[in-house]
Amino acid sequence: VVSGLGWNNGYVSAKVVLGQGAGTTTPQGYFYEPDGMVATGQAAAGASWTLTGQTPAPCQPLGAQQDGQPAGGQLAATSNGGLALACPGTTGSNQETVYTSSDGGQSWQQQASVTVHGTATSLAYGSGVLMLATTQGIYTSGDGGQTWQPTAQLPGGFSYVGQTTPTQAVAVPAEPGSYHAVWVTHSAGQSW
């Protein structure tokens, strides 16, 4: 249950990531809303969320493609209340622009434009490493999004990548039943 958010614009749902607020041990939720806003909330015993802030993200809102600029983005919580956001580039460019925020999404700094194969589907963070899943493979960055390396390639790519421990992550192939059910890394995305 989320209090204070109105997502009645025809889209299915917001993307939710969990992190820890800067200087606190309170679980913090970050909601990447379909309208291009990042909302923050705090958990009350895990049963409900209360809206504590809402700011525009640098990506185009879903459904608002303009001048060949695809909409949406992939959000990940980093350390100490930080966030990373991968926004798609112009259609057909194979570029994702990566932004980071050290203040829970109140402000954003552009890090790099990354050439990737496929379309970004998910972004995760663990042990200082960002992992970007695409429809062709997984890319990792150990320097906050400045540089990226392909670490796993797969026909059809991945629909999801997510951290389970600081160094372990799982990736789900985009085509169910192909190339094993789940890919696992124990090296924060360096090998799968």
Residue pairs with C-beta under 8 A, 6 or more apart in sequence:
1 47
1 48
1 49
2 31
2 41
2 48
2 49
2 51
3 48
3 49
3 50
3 51
4 41
4 50
4 51
5 14
5 31
5 33
5 39
5 51
7 13
7 14
7 33
7 34
7 35
9 34
9 35
9 63
10 63
11 34
11 62
11 63
12 34
13 34
14 31
14 32
14 33
14 34
14 39
15 31
15 32
15 74
15 75
16 29
16 30
16 31
16 32
17 29
17 30
17 32
17 75
17 76
17 77
17 83
18 27
18 28
18 29
18 30
18 77
19 27
19 28
19 29
19 30
19 77
19 78
19 81
19 82
19 83
20 26
20 27
20 28
20 77
20 79
20 80
20 81
21 28
21 42
21 81
21 104
22 80
22 81
22 82
22 102
22 103
22 104
23 80
23 81
26 42
26 43
27 42
27 43
27 46
28 40
28 41
28 42
28 43
28 77
28 81
28 104
29 40
29 41
29 42
29 43
29 49
30 38
30 39
30 40
30 75
30 77
30 83
30 104
30 105
31 38
31 39
31 40
31 41
32 38
32 57
32 73
32 75
32 85
33 39
34 61
34 62
34 63
35 61
35 62
36 56
36 57
36 59
36 60
36 61
36 62
36 64
36 71
37 54
37 55
37 56
37 57
38 54
38 55
38 56
38 57
38 75
38 83
38 85
38 105
39 51
39 53
39 54
40 51
40 52
40 53
40 54
40 104
40 105
41 49
41 50
41 51
41 52
42 49
42 50
42 52
43 49
44 50
53 104
53 105
53 106
55 105
55 106
57 73
57 75
57 85
57 87
57 99
57 105
57 108
58 85
58 87
58 97
58 99
58 108
58 110
59 71
59 72
59 73
59 85
59 87
59 88
60 66
60 69
60 70
60 71
60 72
60 87
61 71
61 72
62 71
62 72
63 71
64 71
65 71
65 91
67 90
68 90
68 91
68 92
69 88
69 89
69 90
69 91
70 88
70 89
70 90
70 91
71 88
72 87
72 88
73 85
73 86
73 87
73 88
73 120
74 85
74 86
74 120
74 121
74 122
74 123
74 132
75 83
75 84
75 85
75 123
76 83
76 84
76 85
76 123
76 124
76 125
76 130
77 83
77 125
78 84
78 100
78 125
78 130
79 125
79 128
80 102
81 102
81 103
81 104
82 100
82 101
82 102
82 104
83 100
83 101
83 104
83 105
84 98
84 99
84 100
84 101
84 123
84 125
84 130
84 144
84 145
85 98
85 99
85 100
85 101
85 108
85 123
86 96
86 97
86 98
86 99
86 114
86 120
86 123
86 132
87 96
87 97
87 98
87 99
88 95
88 96
88 97
88 119
88 120
89 95
89 96
89 97
89 113
94 115
94 116
94 117
94 118
95 113
95 114
95 115
95 116
96 113
96 114
96 116
96 120
96 132
97 110
97 112
97 113
97 114
98 110
98 111
98 112
98 113
98 114
98 130
98 141
98 145
99 108
99 109
99 110
99 111
99 145
100 108
100 109
100 111
100 144
100 145
101 107
101 108
101 109
111 144
111 145
111 146
112 145
112 146
112 147
112 148
114 132
114 139
114 141
114 145
114 148
116 132
116 134
116 136
116 139
116 148
117 134
117 136
117 137
117 150
117 153
118 134
118 135
118 136
118 137
118 157
119 134
119 135
120 132
120 133
120 134
121 133
121 134
121 135
121 157
121 158
121 159
121 160
121 174
122 132
122 133
122 158
122 159
122 160
122 161
122 162
123 130
123 131
123 132
123 133
123 161
124 130
124 131
124 133
124 161
124 162
124 163
124 169
125 131
125 163
126 163
126 165
126 166
126 167
126 168
126 169
126 188
126 189
127 166
127 167
127 188
128 142
128 188
129 140
129 141
129 142
129 188
129 189
129 190
130 140
130 141
130 142
130 144
130 145
131 138
131 139
131 140
131 151
131 161
131 169
131 171
131 188
131 189
132 138
132 139
132 140
132 141
132 148
132 161
133 157
133 158
133 159
133 160
133 161
133 171
134 157
134 158
135 156
135 157
135 158
135 174
136 153
136 154
136 155
136 157
137 150
137 151
137 152
137 153
137 154
137 157
137 158
138 150
138 151
138 152
138 158
138 161
138 171
138 189
138 192
139 148
139 149
139 150
139 151
140 148
140 149
140 151
140 188
140 189
140 190
141 147
141 148
141 149
151 189
151 190
151 191
151 192
152 158
152 171
152 183
152 189
152 192
154 173
154 179
154 183
155 175
155 178
155 179
156 173
156 174
156 175
156 178
156 179
157 173
157 174
158 171
158 172
158 173
158 174
158 183
159 172
159 173
159 174
160 170
160 171
160 172
161 169
161 170
161 171
161 172
161 189
162 169
162 170
163 169
164 170
166 188
167 185
167 186
167 187
167 188
168 184
168 185
168 186
169 184
169 185
169 188
169 189
170 182
170 183
170 184
171 182
171 183
171 184
171 185
171 192
172 181
172 182
172 183
173 179
173 180
173 181
173 183
183 192
184 192
185 191
185 192
